[in-house]
Amino acid sequence: MKHYLGCRTIDGIIVTVDGVPLDPRYDLERFTELGFEWSYKGDSPQQLALALIADCVGSDQARRWSEPFMVKVVAHLDNDWRLTDADIRTAMVCVNPEFTND
């Protein structure tokens, strides 16, 4: 099981997957050059949504569902948060009812 962590520090935002920095996946889509953000709707939170989905369920799903995932999940994250890959897959079912949670 993968573990995703996000926190705000005095040095800035940190987002990791299993202790390693999460790839922003600019190769798929560049919504911003400012990095990740959360707790609101915008370009940086959508970049985080894209990266989380891509890492967890694949790039095809990430491109298509990053905006609704950002609205339903990323915009509501606390300052410090934890998600598992199971949490992301469950949220994907809410965002896209056709998503199969395999």
C-alpha positions as CSV (number, residue, x, y, z in Angstrom):
1,M,0.0,0.0,0.0
2,K,1.3,3.4,-0.9
3,H,1.2,6.3,1.5
4,Y,0.9,9.9,0.4
5,L,1.7,12.8,2.8
6,G,1.4,16.5,2.4
7,C,2.5,19.2,4.8
8,R,3.3,22.8,5.0
9,T,6.6,23.6,6.6
10,I,8.6,26.8,7.2
11,D,10.6,25.8,4.1
12,G,7.5,25.3,1.9
13,I,5.2,22.6,0.8
14,I,6.3,18.9,0.9
15,V,4.4,16.1,-0.8
16,T,5.7,12.6,-0.7
17,V,4.8,9.1,-1.7
18,D,6.3,6.4,0.5
19,G,8.8,9.0,1.7
20,V,10.0,10.1,-1.8
21,P,9.0,13.4,-3.3
22,L,5.9,13.0,-5.5
23,D,6.6,13.7,-9.2
24,P,4.4,16.6,-10.4
25,R,4.0,14.9,-13.8
26,Y,4.6,18.0,-15.8
27,D,5.2,15.6,-18.7
28,L,1.4,14.9,-18.7
29,E,0.1,18.4,-18.2
30,R,1.5,21.7,-16.8
31,F,-1.2,23.6,-15.0
32,T,1.4,25.7,-13.1
33,E,5.1,26.1,-12.6
34,L,4.6,26.9,-8.9
35,G,4.4,23.4,-7.6
36,F,1.7,21.7,-5.5
37,E,-1.0,23.3,-3.3
38,W,-4.3,22.2,-1.7
39,S,-7.2,23.4,0.3
40,Y,-8.7,25.5,-2.5
41,K,-9.5,25.1,-6.2
42,G,-6.9,26.3,-8.7
43,D,-4.0,25.4,-10.9
44,S,-1.5,24.2,-8.2
45,P,-4.2,22.0,-6.5
46,Q,-5.0,20.6,-9.9
47,Q,-1.3,19.8,-10.5
48,L,-1.4,17.8,-7.2
49,A,-4.6,16.0,-8.3
50,L,-3.0,15.0,-11.5
51,A,0.2,13.8,-9.8
52,L,-1.7,11.8,-7.2
53,I,-4.0,10.1,-9.7
54,A,-1.1,9.4,-12.1
55,D,1.0,7.8,-9.4
56,C,-1.9,5.7,-8.1
57,V,-4.0,4.6,-11.0
58,G,-2.2,5.8,-14.2
59,S,-1.7,8.7,-16.5
60,D,-4.8,8.2,-18.7
61,Q,-7.0,8.6,-15.7
62,A,-5.0,11.5,-14.4
63,R,-5.4,13.6,-17.5
64,R,-9.1,13.1,-17.7
65,W,-10.1,13.3,-14.0
66,S,-7.7,15.7,-12.4
67,E,-10.1,18.6,-12.3
68,P,-13.1,16.8,-10.7
69,F,-10.6,15.0,-8.3
70,M,-9.2,18.4,-7.3
71,V,-12.7,19.8,-6.6
72,K,-13.9,16.8,-4.6
73,V,-10.7,15.8,-2.8
74,V,-7.7,18.1,-3.0
75,A,-9.6,21.3,-2.4
76,H,-10.8,19.9,1.0
77,L,-7.4,18.6,2.3
78,D,-6.2,20.0,5.6
79,N,-2.8,21.8,6.0
80,D,-1.2,18.4,6.8
81,W,-2.8,15.4,5.2
82,R,-2.3,11.6,4.6
83,L,-3.9,9.5,1.9
84,T,-3.3,5.9,0.9
85,D,-3.7,4.5,-2.6
86,A,-6.9,2.9,-1.3
87,D,-8.2,6.4,-0.3
88,I,-7.4,7.7,-3.8
89,R,-9.1,4.7,-5.5
90,T,-12.2,5.1,-3.4
91,A,-12.3,8.8,-4.2
92,M,-11.9,8.0,-7.9
93,V,-15.1,6.0,-7.8
94,C,-17.0,9.1,-6.5
95,V,-15.4,11.3,-9.1
96,N,-15.9,8.8,-12.0
97,P,-18.6,6.2,-11.3
98,E,-17.2,4.1,-14.3
99,F,-13.8,3.8,-12.5
100,T,-13.2,0.3,-11.4
101,N,-11.4,0.1,-8.1
102,D,-9.2,-3.0,-8.8
